[in-house]
């Protein structure tokens, strides 16, 4: 976890994930109970119009939660939300970028708002997110 900087528009240290693997997608299907074949079977992904297997959206959102937990104490994270922009695929390397965009409240009692953008190695945006962090 990094030292908390509550400066408006402070950039947080990016989290670069390992490439998404087919094994990771099968394991996530088992852990989540989401066995939709578009996440594990190439032909089903093609039939669904995705051009192949796509990653579970909640797996990608989990990367956002992982980054938030590295940036701030988990017990202080509040109101996490995300909007999926483009499906992620096996082999992609995703980077979670975050920044502090707002600090509100009185001294000693505030809520810090952080915006998150997840992109792949080609710069395509996969997820836009936001979460709050309560002060101790």
C-alpha positions in Angstrom: 0.0 0.0 0.0 1.3 3.4 -0.9 1.3 6.5 1.3 -2.1 8.2 0.9 -1.9 11.5 -1.0 -5.2 13.4 -0.8 -4.1 16.1 -3.2 -6.8 16.7 -5.8 -5.9 14.9 -9.1 -3.0 12.9 -7.6 -2.1 10.0 -9.8 -2.0 6.6 -8.1 0.6 3.9 -8.9 -0.7 1.8 -11.8 -1.3 -1.9 -11.3 -0.2 -3.9 -14.3 -1.7 -7.4 -14.4 -0.2 -10.5 -16.0 -1.8 -11.4 -19.4 -5.3 -12.9 -18.9 -5.0 -16.6 -19.5 -7.6 -19.2 -20.6 -6.8 -21.1 -17.3 -7.6 -18.0 -15.3 -10.9 -17.7 -17.1 -11.8 -21.3 -16.3 -10.8 -20.8 -12.7 -12.8 -17.6 -12.4 -15.9 -19.4 -13.9 -15.5 -22.0 -11.2 -15.0 -19.5 -8.4 -17.9 -17.2 -9.5 -20.3 -19.9 -10.7 -20.6 -18.0 -14.0 -20.2 -20.9 -16.5 -21.5 -19.0 -19.5 -19.5 -20.6 -22.4 -18.6 -17.2 -24.0 -16.0 -17.0 -21.2 -14.3 -20.3 -21.9 -15.3 -21.8 -25.3 -14.0 -20.0 -28.4 -16.8 -21.1 -30.7 -19.4 -19.9 -28.3 -17.8 -16.5 -28.1 -17.8 -16.4 -31.9 -21.4 -17.4 -32.1 -22.3 -14.7 -29.6 -20.7 -12.1 -31.8 -17.6 -11.5 -29.7 -15.1 -13.0 -32.1 -13.9 -15.5 -29.4 -13.7 -15.9 -25.7 -14.2 -12.8 -23.5 -13.2 -12.3 -19.9 -15.8 -12.1 -17.2 -16.6 -8.4 -16.5 -16.5 -9.1 -12.8 -13.0 -10.5 -13.1 -11.9 -7.1 -14.6 -13.8 -5.2 -11.9 -11.9 -7.4 -9.4 -8.7 -6.0 -10.8 -10.0 -2.6 -9.9 -10.8 -3.7 -6.4 -7.3 -5.2 -6.1 -5.7 -1.9 -7.1 -8.0 0.0 -4.7 -6.8 -2.3 -1.9 -3.2 -1.6 -2.8 -3.8 2.2 -2.8 -5.8 2.4 0.4 -6.7 0.3 3.4 -9.5 -2.0 2.3 -11.6 -1.2 5.4 -11.9 2.4 4.2 -13.1 1.7 0.6 -16.7 2.6 -0.1 -19.2 2.8 -3.0 -17.2 1.0 -5.7 -18.9 1.1 -9.1 -17.8 0.5 -12.7 -19.0 0.8 -16.3 -17.7 -1.8 -18.8 -16.6 -0.1 -22.0 -15.2 -3.0 -24.1 -14.8 -6.7 -23.5 -11.4 -8.0 -22.4 -9.8 -11.1 -24.0 -7.4 -13.9 -23.1 -3.8 -12.7 -23.7 -4.5 -9.0 -23.0 -2.4 -7.2 -20.4 -4.6 -4.9 -18.4 -3.4 -1.8 -16.5 -5.4 -0.3 -13.7 -4.8 3.5 -13.5 -6.3 5.6 -10.8 -6.4 9.2 -9.6 -7.8 11.2 -6.8 -10.4 13.5 -8.3 -12.2 14.9 -5.3 -11.8 15.4 -1.6 -14.8 16.5 0.3 -15.8 17.1 3.9 -14.4 18.9 7.0 -10.9 18.5 8.2 -10.4 15.1 9.8 -13.6 13.7 8.3 -13.7 13.4 4.6 -14.4 11.3 1.6 -11.8 11.0 -1.1 -13.2 10.1 -4.6 -10.9 8.1 -6.9 -11.5 7.5 -10.6 -10.2 4.4 -12.3 -9.5 3.6 -15.9 -8.5 0.1 -17.0 -6.8 -0.2 -20.4 -5.1 -3.0 -22.4 -1.6 -2.8 -23.8 -2.9 -1.1 -26.9 -4.6 1.7 -25.0 -8.1 0.5 -25.5 -10.3 1.4 -22.5 -12.0 -1.7 -20.9 -13.5 -0.2 -17.7 -14.3 3.2 -16.1 -14.7 3.1 -12.4 -15.1 5.2 -9.3 -14.8 4.5 -5.6 -14.8 6.5 -2.3 -12.3 6.3 0.6 -13.3 7.3 4.0 -10.8 9.1 6.3 -9.7 7.3 9.4 
